[in-house]
Amino acid sequence: MDVAITGSSGLIGTALVDALGAAGHRVVRVVRGVRDTAPGDAVAWDPKAGTIDAGGLDGIDAVVHLAGAGIGDRRWNDAYKRELLDSRVLGTGLLARTLAGLSRPPGVLVSASAVGWYGDRGDEVLDETSGPGTGFLADLCQQWETAADPARAAGIRVAHTRSGIVLSPRGGALKKELPLFKFGLGGRFGTGKQWQSWIALDDEVSAIIHLLTADIAGPVNLTAPHPVTNAEMTKTLGTVLHRPTVLPVPSFGPKLLLGPELAAVLLFEGQRVLPRVLEASGFTFAHPDLEGALRSLLTHP
């Protein structure tokens, strides 16, 4: 299978490229600058300028769209919130319109989204039939998914991967937390009652590959079947690392460092999300439980 990937240099994209290559598939990277790649192995695009090499995508079997500015990379101000929105909506729209206009379009577009679509919902159990939430991140995710409509209208199967916290010591939230926890300075955030829907990186990648051939369209929650509260997450990580986790992190510190809105979204709000569509399709998680996932990740990073 020939698979085009945007965001191929990110945490998920890098692991996905490796897994697809190991399985014998050909990967075509969709990148902003085509260099240091063999002919035919990269396609140039510039979402801000609205340009893309459509010919390089003609005849591709599948597309995985992962590109977008990092939610937690910078403090949120009006300019960066616009960048977060544009990097997803403009890029997805450009890609969807381009794929829809090809003479030989792909059969499937797997387009990234996030559990932030559901907003902060407390203890409510959420699945793909649940309604959208409110707030900036929920609005962003809704516009992000809607931007793929041209591909859907052209008959391309579109699956939106609403990912939870992707766990890996090589990047994301876990990489940032590990140094503190290893020194015994890790603790729950605030009350610790906020739900965290998580997934191990290798399950995230396996689920995306599964969606390339599974007959699934629409939203798909990419989360492990057993979400945990932040207090449970903290305690489990401390147990695996053999470190205490007795000191809670008060809200004022992260709010001062990250800004109140970003700190709330990343640390003090959450969603209790279940992967019902993925499980109904026959997908099997390698790491359904948090402790087993962390032990595997930290033993074989």
C-alpha positions in Angstrom: 0.0 0.0 0.0 1.2 3.5 -0.8 0.5 5.8 2.1 0.9 9.6 2.2 1.5 11.2 5.6 1.5 14.8 6.8 3.2 15.5 10.1 5.5 12.6 9.5 8.3 14.1 11.7 6.2 14.4 14.8 6.0 11.9 17.7 3.1 9.9 16.1 4.2 10.4 12.5 7.8 9.2 13.1 6.5 6.0 14.8 3.9 5.5 12.0 6.5 5.9 9.2 8.7 3.2 10.9 5.8 0.8 11.4 4.4 1.2 7.9 7.9 0.7 6.4 8.5 -2.4 8.6 5.2 -3.8 7.3 6.3 -3.4 3.7 4.3 -0.3 2.8 5.6 2.6 0.8 5.4 6.0 2.6 5.2 9.3 0.9 5.9 12.2 3.2 3.9 15.4 2.6 6.3 18.1 3.7 6.9 21.8 3.5 10.3 21.4 1.8 11.2 18.5 -0.4 14.9 17.6 0.1 17.1 14.7 1.2 14.4 12.2 -0.1 14.4 9.9 -3.0 12.2 11.0 -6.0 8.6 10.1 -5.4 9.0 9.7 -1.6 7.9 13.3 -0.8 5.3 15.7 -1.8 5.6 19.4 -1.3 2.9 21.5 0.3 2.4 24.9 2.0 -0.9 25.1 3.9 -0.5 28.8 4.6 0.1 29.6 1.0 -2.6 27.1 -0.1 -0.3 25.2 -2.4 0.3 21.4 -2.7 1.8 19.1 -5.4 -1.5 17.4 -6.3 0.2 15.2 -8.9 2.4 13.6 -6.3 -0.8 12.4 -4.5 -2.6 11.0 -7.6 -2.9 7.2 -7.3 -2.0 7.1 -3.6 -3.9 4.4 -1.7 -4.4 6.1 1.6 -3.6 9.4 3.4 -2.9 10.0 7.1 -3.1 13.6 8.1 -1.3 14.4 11.3 0.0 18.0 10.8 -0.8 20.8 13.1 0.9 23.2 15.5 1.5 21.8 19.0 -1.4 22.5 21.4 1.0 22.8 24.4 4.1 24.1 22.7 3.5 27.8 23.6 1.4 29.9 25.9 -1.9 30.7 24.4 -2.5 34.2 23.2 -4.7 35.4 20.3 -2.0 35.0 17.8 -1.0 31.5 18.8 -4.7 30.4 19.0 -5.1 31.6 15.5 -2.0 29.6 14.5 -3.4 26.5 16.2 -6.7 26.9 14.3 -5.2 27.8 10.9 -2.6 25.0 11.0 -5.4 22.5 11.3 -8.3 24.0 9.4 -6.4 25.4 6.5 -4.2 22.3 6.1 -7.1 19.9 6.3 -9.2 21.9 3.9 -6.4 22.2 1.4 -5.7 18.4 1.6 -9.4 17.4 1.4 -10.1 19.6 -1.6 -7.0 18.4 -3.4 -7.8 14.7 -2.8 -11.4 15.3 -3.9 -10.1 16.7 -7.2 -7.7 13.9 -8.1 -8.4 11.6 -11.0 -7.3 8.7 -8.9 -8.1 9.7 -5.3 -7.2 7.6 -2.3 -9.7 5.2 -0.8 -9.3 6.6 2.7 -8.3 9.7 4.6 -7.4 9.2 8.3 -7.5 12.7 9.7 -6.3 13.6 13.2 -8.5 15.1 15.8 -8.5 15.0 19.6 -10.7 14.1 22.6 -10.7 17.8 23.2 -13.7 17.7 20.8 -15.8 16.7 23.9 -14.7 19.6 26.1 -14.5 19.3 29.8 -17.2 16.9 30.9 -16.4 15.8 34.4 -17.4 12.2 35.2 -19.6 11.8 32.1 -18.8 8.6 30.1 -18.2 9.7 26.5 -18.1 7.7 23.2 -18.4 8.6 19.6 -22.2 9.2 19.9 -21.7 11.9 22.5 -22.2 15.5 21.5 -19.6 18.2 21.2 -18.2 20.2 24.1 -17.6 23.9 24.5 -14.5 26.1 24.7 -11.7 26.9 22.4 -10.2 23.4 22.0 -13.6 21.9 21.4 -14.5 24.5 18.8 -11.1 24.0 17.2 -11.6 20.2 16.9 -15.1 20.7 15.4 -13.8 23.0 12.7 -10.8 20.7 12.2 -13.1 17.7 11.4 -15.5 19.8 9.3 -12.7 20.9 7.1 -12.4 17.4 5.7 -15.9 17.6 4.2 -14.8 18.0 0.6 -13.0 14.6 0.7 -16.1 13.0 2.3 -18.4 14.5 -0.3 -16.1 13.1 -3.1 -16.7 9.6 -1.8 -13.4 9.2 0.1 -13.8 7.3 3.4 -12.8 9.7 6.1 -12.0 8.6 9.7 -11.3 11.2 12.4 -9.0 9.9 15.1 -9.9 11.6 18.3 -6.7 10.8 20.2 -6.3 11.0 23.9 -3.0 11.6 25.7 -0.4 9.6 23.7 2.0 8.1 26.1 5.7 7.8 25.1 9.0 8.6 26.9 10.1 10.0 23.6 7.7 12.9 23.5 4.4 14.5 24.7 3.2 14.8 28.3 5.0 11.7 29.6 8.4 12.9 28.5 7.9 16.2 30.2 6.7 14.6 33.5 9.3 11.9 33.8 12.2 14.0 35.2 10.0 15.3 38.0 8.7 11.9 38.9 12.1 10.3 38.8 13.2 12.8 41.4 10.2 12.1 43.5 8.6 15.5 42.8 5.6 14.3 40.8 2.1 14.8 42.2 -1.5 15.1 41.2 -2.7 18.3 39.6 -5.3 20.1 41.8 -7.9 17.7 43.1 -6.7 14.9 40.8 -10.4 14.0 40.0 -10.1 15.1 36.4 -10.3 12.2 33.9 -7.4 11.5 31.6 -8.0 9.4 28.5 -4.7 8.0 27.3 -3.2 5.6 24.8 0.2 4.0 24.4 2.1 5.2 21.3 2.3 1.8 19.8 -1.5 1.3 20.2 -2.0 4.7 18.6 0.1 3.7 15.6 -1.6 0.3 15.3 -5.0 1.8 15.5 -4.2 4.3 12.6 -2.9 1.4 10.5 -6.0 -0.6 11.4 -8.2 2.3 10.1 -6.5 2.2 6.7 -8.3 -1.0 5.9 -11.1 -1.3 8.4 -14.5 -0.2 7.0 -14.9 2.7 9.5 -15.8 6.3 8.8 -16.5 9.2 11.0 -15.1 9.8 14.5 -13.0 7.1 16.2 -11.8 7.5 19.7 -8.1 6.5 20.0 -8.0 6.0 23.7 -7.3 2.9 25.8 -10.4 1.2 27.2 -9.7 2.2 30.8 -9.3 5.9 31.3 -8.1 7.0 34.7 -8.3 10.1 36.9 -5.2 12.3 37.2 -4.8 11.0 40.8 -4.7 7.4 39.4 -2.3 8.4 36.7 0.0 10.0 39.2 -0.1 7.1 41.6 0.5 4.5 38.9 3.5 6.4 37.4 5.0 6.7 40.8 4.5 3.0 41.5 6.2 2.0 38.2 9.1 4.3 38.9 9.3 3.4 42.7 9.0 7.0 43.6 6.6 8.9 46.1 3.8 11.0 44.7 2.6 12.7 47.8 2.9 16.4 46.9 -0.1 17.8 44.9 0.7 20.5 42.4 -1.5 23.6 43.2 -3.1 25.3 40.3 -1.4 28.6 40.6 2.0 27.3 39.5 1.0 25.9 36.1 -1.4 28.8 35.5 1.5 31.2 36.0 3.8 29.2 33.8 1.4 28.2 31.0 -1.3 30.8 31.3 -4.7 30.0 32.9 -6.5 28.8 29.8 -3.8 26.4 28.6 -3.1 25.1 32.1 -6.8 24.3 32.5 -7.1 22.5 29.2 -3.9 20.5 29.7 -3.9 19.8 33.4 -7.1 20.6 35.3 -9.9 19.6 32.9 -10.5 16.2 31.2 -12.7 13.7 29.5 -13.7 10.2 30.3 -13.6 8.7 26.8 -14.2 5.1 25.7 -13.0 3.6 22.3 -16.3 1.9 21.4 -16.0 2.2 17.6 -12.4 0.9 17.6 -13.3 -2.1 19.9 -16.4 -2.9 17.9 -14.2 -3.1 14.7 -12.2 -5.9 16.3 -9.1 -3.9 17.2 -7.1 -5.4 20.1 -5.1 -3.1 22.4 -1.6 -4.2 23.3 -1.8 -2.0 26.4 -5.4 -1.7 27.7 -4.3 -1.0 31.3 -2.2 1.9 32.5 0.3 0.1 34.7 1.1 -2.4 32.1 1.4 0.3 29.4 3.8 2.3 31.6 5.9 -0.7 32.5 6.3 -1.6 28.9 7.0 1.9 27.7 9.6 2.6 30.4 11.3 -0.7 30.0 11.3 -0.7 26.2 11.2 3.0 25.2 
